[in-house]
Amino acid sequence: MRAPVMRRLLDFLVLHRLSGEPFPLKSYTIAVEALGKPHDFDPQIDSYPRVQIGRLRRLIDDHYERHETSAQICIPKHDYRIKLVRSARPLG
């Protein structure tokens, strides 16, 4: 992935998932910790983290459309947690 913002966001989401943190991620946390927004960031006014998550979802989906794999990562709608799922497409 060449886009630095998308790379940082994906890294952050994967590391959060691997850390086993029990609490769900919030837009504010993503904005400040992953996307470099200031601490006074207001997710009620600024949709930047939601827009970037949407972009990342599309990039991930596009990647798996072009490359066959037996498992995929995904970011379900209305959630910011990375999930590992089996591919719906058979290999070969």
Secondary structure by P-SEA (a helix, b strand, c coil): cccaaaaaaaaaaaaaaaacccccccaaaaacccccccccccccccaaaaaaaaaaaaaaaaaaaaccccccccccccccbbbbbccccccc
